[in-house]
Amino acid sequence: LSLDYGIKDWLSVSVGRSSFLKIIDLNSKIRLKRQVKNGFPVAIVFNSASYIKQWKYAQLEKEFVFSNQLSYTNQFLIARKINRNLTLQFSPTMIHYNLVENLDESNDKYSSGIGGRLKLTRRTSINAEYFLQFNDKRNANVLSLGFDIETGGHIFQLHMSNSSAMIDPNFITKTEGQWLQGDVYFGFNISRVFTLYR
């Protein structure tokens, strides 16, 4: 569940919680450049998020260090609308974990995503996204496919992925599923836009 709020035309913030992994996330997006016809060729957005892993009651007997529960994502979203129906995006990404599971594991993980959206009709589109990990190959690269249906105020999203997670640190760097081995997860989202004032 998440709530996004556009403070300015170029700035938005959000807060959310993942029910599967019990992680709270705080996110901000800043648009640095807008794609301009016969001008600047791409839109560039800086995305930054912080994640707090919630402490479980069963873990209370262990030593609790708040900073160990934190992780961060920083990425540039570089997108180009090719035409009315096709949009492509390139997403260089750095994820930092304050605490990692193994001594030989890097706290900083670098990856790059590529994705796109193809509109089939005015209200439907198909989407795809793939993330390649650079310096930590412990887990699988994530591939996700989606289908969006717009109904006016709502957007219904159906998606399949080899990752069961939806937040960046977990689906980019902790995906264990393999498409060719039948590890495919199905997800469903509903987005609703509310306008507070004009």
N, C-alpha and C positions, 0 to 999 in steps of 0.2 A: 504494500500500500504506500503510495507517495502523493505528496502535494507539491506542485510546482507553482511559483508565482513570478510573473514578469514585472520587475520593478521599473525597468526602463525598456525601451525598444531593443537595447543592446545588452541588457543584463537580466538574468533570471536566477532565482535560488530555489532550492527544493529540500524537503526532508522526507525520509521514507523509512520503512522497516520491512525487512525480508522475513516472512513467516517461516520459511524453510530453514534458514540458517540463523534466525534470531539476531540479525545485524541491523543496526540503525545507521543510516547514511545521511550526511549533509553535503549538499552539492551546490556549485555555482557555475554558471556559464557566462562568458563574456565574448560578445562578437567583436572581433578585431577588424575584420574587413568584410564588406558585402560584395557579392558578385555583381558586376555592372555590365550591361550589354554594351558591346564595343568599348569596354574599359577593362577594369580588373577582372581576371578570368575565373577566380574562385572565391568562395566565401570561406573565411577562417574564423573559427570559434575556439577559445581556450576553455577547456572543461577541467574543473578541479573538484575532487570529492574526498571526504574523510569518512571513515567507517569505524564504528564502535561495536565490537563483539560483546554481546550481553553475557554477563556472568550467570552461570547456571547454579541452582541451589545445590546440586550434587557435587559441585566443585569447591564448596565453601571450606572444606578441610585443607585445601591446598593454599599455597601462598598467592595472594592476589596482588598483582601489580597493574594498575590501571593502564599505564602506557603500553603494556604488552598486548592490550586488547585492540590497539589502533592500527589501522592501515590506511594508505592514501593512494589515490589515482590522479595523475596529471596527464592530459593529452591535448593534442591539437586536432581538431576536426576540420579537415580541408575538403570541401565539397564543391562539386560543379554540377549545375543543372545543364545537361547536354541539350535537351529539348523539353517540350511540354510533358513528355512521358517518362524520361529517363534521367535519373540523378545518380551520381557516383560519389563515394567518399573514401578518403584515405585518412587513417587515424594512428599516427605514431603515439605510443603510449608508454608511460613509466609507472609501475606500481611499486610501492614501498610497504614492506611489513616491518613493524617495530620488532616483532618476534617471529622467527622462523623455526621450523620443526627440527632441522638438522644442522649440525655445526658447519658442514661444508656447503650449505645453501646460502645463496646471496640474498640479502634483504631487499635489494633493488632488482626488479625484473623488467626487462625491456621487450616490447612486442610491437607489432604493427598490424592494424586491421584494414581490410578493404571491404567495402560493402556497396550495395546499390539498391535502388528501388525502380521498378518498372510498373507504370500505371497501365492497367488492362482496360479499364473503363474510367469514367469520371469519378466513381466511388469505390473502385477496387484496385489493389496493387499487389504485386509480389515483391518480396524483399529477400536479400541474402547478405550474410556477413561471415567473414573468415578472419581469424586472428592467428598470426604466426609468432611463436615465441622465439626470441633470439638467444638469450643467455641462460635459460633454464628449461631444459628439454625433459624434465621429469614426467610431465603429463602431456596429454594430447592437445594438438591445436584444435580450436573450437570452430565448428561450421554450423551456422544456423540458417534456416529457411523459414520464411513467414508469408502470411497472406492477410492483408488488411481490408476491412470493409468499413466504409464511412457511411454513417446514417444521418448526417446533419450534425447534431451535437455530440454524438458518440463515435468512437472508433473502436471496432472489435478487431483484435489481433489474434490470429492463430499461428503458432510457430512450433517448429521441430528443431531439435538441436542434440548434439552429443554431450551437452552440459545440462545438468539439472539446476544450476544456479542462474540468477539473473543479474547480480551485481558484479561490477567489473573485476574486482580482485579474484573472485571465485570462479567466474566462468572463463576468464582469460588464462589464469595461471593454475587452476586446480581442476581442470577437466580431465576425467579419467576415461570417459566413454569413447568408443570407436564405432563410427557409422557402419563399417563393413562387418562388425561383429554383432550388429543389431542393437547397439546401445543408443537408442533414440528416445528422447524425452519429448513429450507434447505439452505445450503451454498455451494459456489463454489469458489475454489481457483485455480490460475495458478502460478506455480513456474518455474523460468527459471534460469539456471546456466550459468554464464559468466566467462570465464577464461581470466584474464588480461595478465598473463605471466606464463611460466612454469619453 
